[in-house]
Amino acid sequence: MKNRILPVIALGAVATLGLAACSGGSTQPAASEGPVDGKGQTLNVWIMKGTNPDATAFYDAVSAEFEEKTGAKVKIEEVQWADAHDRFVTSIAGGTTPDIAETGTTWTAEFADAGALLALDEYVDAEKGLRDDLVEGLAVAGTYGEELYGMPWYAGVRSIMYRADVFEELGLSAPESWDDIVAAGEAIKAAKPEMMAYAVPGDAEFLVYPWVWGAGGEVATQKGDTWTSELDSKESQEGIQFYTDLAVKHGFSSAGATTWKETDQRDAFTQGNVAMMISGSWTPKSLIEANPELEGKIGAAVIPGQKPGTISPSVLGGSHLSVFNTTKNPELAWEFVKMMTVGEFAEKWAAETGYFPGVQSAMEEALASTDPLVAPFAKQMVEGGASVPVTPNFGAVQAKKTTNAMIQAILSGQKDVATATKDAAAEMTELLNQ
């Protein structure tokens, strides 16, 4: 089964980022009839810290609106991403989970498999038009055993970001093919040897998969109850060879980048040390905030596929809101989830964070954007939003850093591509079937 290409928006629609808060112009799905009485009750909600760096005013507004509508209070606690998974596991084991929590797209299936989440299908289907309005990529990632456990909240996608001023100075155009990336890298390496022409971080798995998919390969496929990693297929090896060659063969990256995470390469880009990288649609604003001199000097482009005129699919990142089975009032919990994910507050969150909202209708006011830091990400999202294998065991693959270890072995010269991919595929297959 191949379930990684996720069409995000209906054919012909062009999604955009950088949304302004809406004042009622979007057509939202009809709400269910009748308020839920939550007087005297309090909902405990966990939200991950950092997505919206200054969310206090947002939390105050949504809490006040919810209390006015239902009579219930909301206690929102921000949780560090680095600590969140362990906190969830501990709270699930001890029966101390919150009523509602933000769950990353790779965690939702895991927690659903553990029996900790409530299926949301009856609530979603009771809202006229809502099911068809969900961003499909997020809905697929939030579905386990044919039931929806994660309500789509927000999403982003990774594309190529580059120093537009450097490209202009050297007479280069945004890359539209793999050959273009190499040609641009050679020109930058020759003219500006102090810069990394293309950063290849060794500890950043989501930057690897576009090259696997762009060459026609797969991370893993499922047949029946069995998963098989295909990182060692001919196609996957070609994509990984191209990606690692940017560092090993062409010398566009540095030895130090072998241990870099995505955050490390963004820091280097901000400091003016990187000319090209893959980064998220949510990052341009933070890059410019960190270095205002980059204003007007950054460009974005879709990740080209190996075949001319194609796009390399890219990992769709984002989050769901999930309801835990320990909640005493599922209907009240759903009302809060709905308020956060549909309508005014969904649009406001997207505007403040730079992500796509989880429902298509919330994007309508920005569909015509021609912003050079918006349109390429939108095109990537529409035509090439993809998911890692939707299985609770993929968390074990990430914890073992199977893909990262593979890339680091190649970058450091410890293994060639054939050996590294064969070893990684065997380990991933074992982990996925535990």
C-alpha positions in Angstrom: 0.0 0.0 0.0 1.3 3.4 -0.9 -0.3 6.1 1.2 2.3 8.8 1.3 1.2 11.2 -1.4 -1.5 13.3 0.2 -3.5 15.6 -2.1 -4.1 18.5 0.2 -6.6 20.7 -1.5 -9.2 20.1 -4.3 -7.8 20.2 -7.8 -7.3 23.7 -9.0 -7.1 25.4 -5.7 -4.0 27.2 -4.8 -3.3 27.4 -1.0 -1.2 30.1 0.5 0.5 31.0 3.7 0.9 34.2 5.7 -2.9 34.4 6.3 -4.4 37.5 7.8 -6.9 37.0 10.5 -10.3 36.7 8.9 -13.3 38.8 9.8 -15.9 36.5 8.5 -15.2 36.3 4.7 -14.6 32.6 4.6 -17.4 30.1 4.1 -17.2 27.8 7.1 -19.0 24.5 7.7 -22.3 24.8 9.6 -22.0 24.3 13.4 -24.0 21.8 15.3 -27.2 23.0 16.8 -27.5 23.8 20.5 -24.8 24.9 23.0 -23.1 22.4 25.3 -23.6 23.2 29.0 -20.2 23.1 30.7 -21.0 25.3 33.7 -18.7 24.5 36.6 -16.4 22.3 34.5 -12.8 22.9 33.5 -11.0 21.4 30.6 -7.3 20.7 30.8 -5.5 21.3 27.5 -1.8 20.7 26.5 -0.4 22.7 23.7 3.1 22.4 22.4 5.3 25.4 23.2 7.1 27.5 20.6 4.8 27.1 17.5 3.3 30.4 18.4 6.0 32.2 20.4 3.6 34.8 21.9 0.4 32.9 22.3 -0.8 34.4 25.6 -3.3 36.8 24.0 -4.6 34.0 21.8 -5.1 31.7 24.7 -6.9 34.4 26.7 -9.2 35.2 23.8 -10.2 31.6 23.0 -10.7 30.8 26.7 -12.9 33.8 27.2 -15.0 32.9 24.1 -15.3 29.3 25.2 -16.4 30.2 28.7 -19.0 32.7 27.3 -20.3 30.0 24.9 -20.4 27.0 27.2 -19.9 28.2 30.8 -16.7 26.0 31.1 -13.2 27.2 31.9 -10.1 26.1 30.1 -6.7 25.5 31.6 -4.1 25.6 28.9 -0.6 24.3 29.7 2.3 24.7 27.2 4.5 21.7 27.0 8.0 21.5 25.5 8.2 19.4 22.3 11.4 17.7 23.6 9.6 16.5 26.8 6.1 16.0 25.3 6.3 12.4 24.1 7.6 11.1 27.5 4.9 13.1 29.3 2.2 11.6 27.1 3.5 8.0 27.6 3.7 8.5 31.4 0.2 10.1 31.6 -1.3 7.4 29.4 0.1 4.7 31.7 -1.1 6.5 34.8 -4.5 7.6 33.5 -3.6 11.2 34.0 -3.9 12.5 30.5 -5.4 15.9 29.7 -8.9 16.3 28.2 -7.4 17.6 25.0 -3.9 17.9 23.6 -2.0 18.9 20.5 -0.5 15.7 19.0 2.1 15.7 16.4 1.1 13.9 13.2 3.6 11.1 13.9 2.2 10.5 17.4 -1.5 10.4 16.8 -1.5 6.8 15.5 0.7 5.7 18.3 -1.6 7.1 21.0 -4.7 5.8 19.2 -3.1 2.3 19.0 -2.6 2.5 22.8 -6.3 3.1 23.2 -5.8 6.5 24.8 -7.8 8.6 22.3 -11.4 9.0 21.4 -12.5 8.6 17.8 -13.9 11.9 16.5 -15.9 10.7 13.5 -19.4 11.1 15.0 -18.6 14.7 16.0 -17.0 15.6 12.6 -19.8 14.1 10.6 -22.4 15.9 12.7 -21.0 19.2 11.4 -22.4 19.8 8.0 -19.7 19.9 5.4 -16.8 19.6 7.8 -15.6 16.2 6.7 -15.0 17.3 3.2 -13.4 20.5 4.3 -10.5 18.9 6.2 -7.1 19.2 4.7 -6.7 15.7 3.4 -3.0 15.2 4.3 -3.7 16.0 7.9 -6.8 13.9 8.0 -5.0 10.8 6.6 -2.2 11.3 9.2 -4.9 11.5 11.9 -6.7 8.3 10.9 -5.9 5.0 12.4 -7.9 1.8 11.8 -10.2 3.8 9.6 -11.2 6.1 12.4 -10.3 9.7 12.9 -8.4 10.4 16.1 -6.7 13.6 15.3 -8.6 16.7 14.2 -6.5 18.6 11.7 -5.3 21.9 13.3 -2.4 23.3 11.3 0.1 22.2 8.7 3.2 23.2 6.9 5.5 21.8 4.3 9.2 21.9 3.4 10.6 23.4 0.2 13.9 24.8 -1.0 14.9 28.2 0.4 17.8 30.1 -1.1 19.6 33.4 -0.9 17.8 35.3 -3.7 20.4 38.1 -3.6 23.2 35.7 -4.2 21.3 34.1 -7.1 20.6 37.5 -8.6 24.2 38.6 -8.2 25.4 35.4 -10.0 22.7 35.5 -12.7 21.1 32.3 -11.4 17.4 31.3 -11.5 15.5 29.4 -8.9 16.3 25.7 -9.4 13.7 23.7 -11.4 15.6 20.4 -11.7 18.2 18.4 -10.0 20.8 19.5 -12.6 19.9 23.1 -11.8 20.7 22.5 -8.1 24.1 21.2 -9.0 24.8 24.0 -11.5 23.8 26.7 -9.0 25.8 25.0 -6.3 28.9 25.0 -8.5 28.5 28.6 -9.4 28.1 29.6 -5.7 31.0 27.5 -4.6 33.3 29.1 -7.2 32.1 32.7 -6.5 31.6 32.5 -2.7 33.8 29.8 -1.3 33.0 31.0 2.2 29.4 29.9 1.9 27.9 26.4 1.9 26.3 26.2 -1.5 23.8 23.6 -0.3 23.5 22.4 3.3 23.2 18.6 3.9 22.5 18.1 7.6 23.1 14.6 8.8 20.6 14.6 11.7 17.5 15.7 9.8 15.5 12.8 8.4 12.6 14.9 6.9 15.1 16.5 4.5 16.1 13.1 3.2 12.7 11.7 2.1 11.9 14.2 -0.7 14.9 12.8 -2.6 13.7 9.3 -2.1 10.2 10.1 -3.3 11.5 12.4 -6.0 13.4 9.5 -7.6 10.4 7.3 -7.4 11.3 5.4 -4.3 9.4 4.8 -1.0 10.3 4.9 2.6 8.2 1.9 3.5 5.1 0.2 2.1 2.5 -2.0 3.8 1.0 -5.3 2.5 -1.5 -6.7 4.8 -0.1 -6.4 8.3 3.5 -6.3 7.2 5.6 -3.3 6.5 8.7 -3.3 4.3 11.2 -0.5 4.1 12.2 0.3 0.5 15.1 2.6 1.3 17.4 0.1 -0.5 15.4 0.0 -3.7 17.1 1.2 -6.9 15.0 4.3 -7.0 15.5 5.2 -3.4 19.3 4.7 -3.7 19.4 7.0 -6.7 17.7 9.8 -4.7 19.9 9.3 -1.6 23.0 9.1 -3.8 22.1 12.5 -5.4 21.4 14.1 -2.0 24.6 12.9 -0.3 26.6 13.7 -3.4 25.8 17.3 -2.9 28.1 17.1 0.1 30.5 14.2 -0.7 31.0 14.6 -4.4 30.3 18.3 -5.1 31.5 19.7 -1.7 28.6 22.0 -1.3 28.2 21.3 2.4 30.7 20.8 5.2 32.0 18.0 7.4 30.6 19.8 10.4 27.0 19.6 9.0 27.2 15.8 9.3 25.8 16.2 12.9 23.5 19.1 12.1 19.7 19.2 12.8 17.3 21.3 10.9 17.7 24.1 13.5 21.4 24.1 13.0 21.2 24.7 9.3 18.6 27.4 9.8 21.0 29.1 12.2 23.8 28.9 9.6 21.5 30.3 6.9 20.6 33.2 9.2 24.3 33.9 9.8 24.9 34.1 6.0 26.8 30.8 5.8 24.3 28.8 3.6 23.0 29.6 0.2 20.5 26.8 -0.3 18.6 24.5 2.0 15.3 22.7 2.5 13.2 24.4 5.2 9.7 24.7 6.3 7.0 27.1 5.2 6.8 28.4 8.8 10.5 29.5 8.9 10.9 32.6 6.6 9.4 34.9 9.2 11.7 33.6 12.0 14.7 33.8 9.8 14.1 37.5 9.0 13.3 38.2 12.7 16.7 36.6 13.6 18.5 38.6 11.0 16.6 41.6 9.6 19.2 42.1 6.9 17.8 39.1 5.2 14.6 41.0 4.4 14.0 40.8 0.6 17.0 38.5 0.2 15.3 35.1 0.6 13.6 33.1 -2.1 11.7 29.8 -2.2 11.2 27.1 -4.8 9.4 23.7 -4.9 11.7 20.7 -4.6 12.1 19.4 -8.2 11.8 15.7 -8.9 14.3 13.6 -10.8 12.3 13.7 -13.9 12.0 17.1 -15.6 8.8 19.0 -14.8 8.0 16.9 -11.6 8.0 17.8 -7.9 9.6 15.8 -5.2 7.0 15.2 -2.5 7.9 16.7 0.9 6.9 15.7 4.4 3.7 17.5 5.5 4.4 18.6 9.0 1.8 19.8 11.5 -0.4 18.9 14.4 -3.8 17.5 15.4 -6.0 18.2 18.4 -7.0 15.0 20.0 -9.4 14.1 22.8 -8.2 11.7 25.4 -10.5 8.9 26.7 -10.1 10.2 30.3 -12.2 13.2 29.6 -15.4 13.4 31.6 -17.3 15.3 29.0 -16.4 14.4 25.4 -19.1 16.7 23.9 -17.6 19.7 25.8 -14.1 18.7 24.7 -15.2 18.5 21.1 -16.7 22.0 21.3 -13.3 23.3 22.3 -11.5 21.3 19.6 -14.0 22.7 17.0 -13.5 26.3 18.2 -9.7 25.9 17.8 -9.8 24.2 14.4 -12.7 25.8 12.5 -13.5 29.4 12.0 -12.0 32.6 13.5 -9.5 31.1 15.9 -8.2 28.6 13.4 -7.5 31.5 11.0 -6.0 33.6 13.8 -3.6 30.8 14.8 -2.5 30.3 11.1 -1.9 34.1 10.8 0.2 34.2 13.9 2.3 31.1 13.2 2.7 31.1 9.4 1.2 27.6 9.0 -1.7 26.4 6.8 -5.0 25.9 8.7 -6.4 22.4 9.0 -9.5 23.2 7.0 -9.5 24.3 3.4 -12.2 27.0 3.7 -10.0 29.0 6.1 -7.6 29.7 3.2 -10.0 31.3 0.8 -9.1 34.9 1.4 -5.5 34.3 0.5 -5.8 32.0 -2.5 -4.5 34.6 -4.9 -1.3 35.4 -3.2 1.8 36.0 -5.4 4.2 36.4 -2.5 7.5 34.8 -3.5 7.8 33.3 0.0 4.2 31.9 -0.1 3.4 30.6 -3.6 6.2 28.0 -3.9 5.3 26.5 -0.5 1.6 26.5 -1.6 2.5 24.7 -4.8 4.6 22.2 -2.8 1.7 21.7 -0.4 -1.0 21.2 -3.1 1.0 19.0 -5.5 3.4 17.2 -3.2 2.4 17.0 0.5 3.4 13.6 1.8 3.4 11.6 5.0 5.9 9.3 6.6 4.4 5.7 7.1 1.2 6.0 9.2 1.9 3.4 11.9 2.4 3.7 15.6 5.8 1.9 15.1 7.3 4.7 13.1 8.0 6.5 16.4 10.4 3.6 17.1 12.2 4.3 13.8 12.6 7.9 14.7 13.7 7.1 18.2 16.4 4.8 16.8 17.3 7.5 14.2 17.5 4.9 11.5 17.4 7.3 8.6 19.8 9.8 10.2 22.4 7.1 11.0 22.2 6.0 7.4 22.9 9.5 6.1 25.6 10.2 8.6 27.4 6.9 7.7 27.4 8.0 4.0 28.5 11.6 4.7 31.3 10.5 7.0 32.5 7.9 4.5 31.9 4.9 6.8 29.5 3.3 4.3 28.7 3.6 0.6 25.1 4.3 -0.4 24.3 0.6 -1.2 25.5 -0.7 2.1 24.0 2.1 4.2 20.6 1.9 2.6 20.5 -1.9 2.9 21.4 -1.8 6.6 18.8 1.0 7.2 16.1 -0.8 5.3 16.6 -4.0 7.3 16.5 -2.1 10.6 13.5 0.0 9.6 11.6 -3.1 8.5 12.3 -4.9 11.8 11.2 -1.8 13.8 8.0 -1.3 11.8 6.9 -4.9 12.4 7.6 -5.2 16.1 
